[in-house]
Amino acid sequence: MLSEFKAFIAKGNVIDLAVGVIIGAAFGAIVKSLTDEIIMPIVGAIFGNIDFSDRYLVLSGDVVPGTPLAAAREAGANVLGLGAFVSVVINFLILAFIIFLMVRYVNKVTAQFAKPEEPASAGPTEVELLTEIRDALKK
């Protein structure tokens, strides 16, 4: 069983997957920081100095207007965190677009290095065959 486990782990696909997951997690943190620290403040400034991370709707409970999201949750209010959701959607769109660009680039590179198929020899044309037949009949 131990040898089978070693063979399973040693397969290239498992190691490639592990590397992909680790790099993906690190890249996700970068995109989250980009969204939270750069994009959302710019969007908030465009819409009138709104901090989207604290935007929420109170579903039940008493919350003083202007209370931060974390404080509203601690007070026991049932809140719908719309600002956090908008940030997560923007994170997703950025990640999806970058992954799309990466897959597109990999497909282009793969197509460049793929060996082009050699066209099958077409053989003689009809005119060449008729010429050969004519010449054979002349003999």
N, C-alpha and C positions, 0 to 999 in steps of 0.2 A: 504494500500500500504506500509506503514511503517513497519507493522508487517511482511509482506511478504519479505521485504528487510532484516529485522533482521534475519528471518529464512534462507534466502539465504546466508547471511554473516556467520551465525553460523554453516553452513555445514562444515564438516571437510575438504572436498576437496578444498574449496576456501581458507581456512586458510593454508592448506598444500602447495597449489600453491603459495600463497603470501610468505611464508617462503622460498620455493624453489627459487623463483625469487630473493629475497633479498640475499640469500646465493650465488646463481649463479652469481649475479652482483659482489659481493665481491670477489668471487673466480676468476672471469674473470679479475678483476684488479690485482690480485696476479699473474696470468699467464701472463698478459701483461707486468708486471714489470719483471718477470722472463725472458721473451723473449727479452725485450728491454734492460735490464740492465746486463744480464748474457749471454744468448745464442748468441744474435746477435754480441756483441763485440768479443766473442770467434770465431764465424764464420768469422767475419771481419778480425781478426788477422790471421786466417788460410789462408785466401785469400789475404793477403798482406796489412794489416791495412786499409781495406776498411770500411767506415762508411755507412752501408746499408741504414740508414734513409735518407741520402742525395743523394742517387742514383736515377737519373731520366733521362728521354729522353726529349729533347726539340722538341715539335711538331711544334710550330710556335713562332716567336719572337726572339729578339736578347738577348742572355745571354752569359756573359763571362764564359769560362770554369772554373770550380772550385767554382762557385757561389752556396751557400747553397740553398736547395729546397725552403725554405720560402722566401728568397730574390728573387729567380727567379719568383716565383708566384706574389710577390709584384710588380715586374717590369713589370708585365702584360704578361709574357710569358705563352704560353699554354704548360704545361709540363705533362708528364706521370710519376707518382711517383712509380717506380718499387720497390725501397727499402722498402717503407712503405707497399706495397702490399706483399712482401716476409715476412715481419714481421707479418702481419695479417694472412697469410697462416700458418706460424709456430704457432701462437697463436691458430688458429683453430685446427690444428693437435694435439697439446698438450691437449687442452680441450676435443676434441673428444676421444683421447686415455684414458684420466683420467675418463671420463664419461663411456666409455666402461668397464674399470676396475671396476668402482663402480657398474654398472648394473650386471656385471658378479659375483661380490662378493655378492650382494643382492640376486641374483638367487640361489647361493650356500647355503646361510644361510636360505633362504626360503625353499629350498628343504630339508635341514636338519631338520627343525622344522615341516615340513608337516607330518601328520600322515600317516604312510604307510598303504596301504589297506591290510586288512586281507584276505588272500587267501580263496576263497570259499572252503568249505569242499568238498573234492573230492568224498566222499562216498566210499562204499566198492569196492574193485577191482573185476575183473571178476572171479578170482580164489576164492575169499572169497564168492561171490554169489553162485558159483557152489558148494562150500563146504557146504554152508547153505542148498541148495537144496538137496544135497546128504544126509545130516544129517536129513532133514525133511522127505525124502523118506524112510529112515531106520526105522523111528518110526512107 
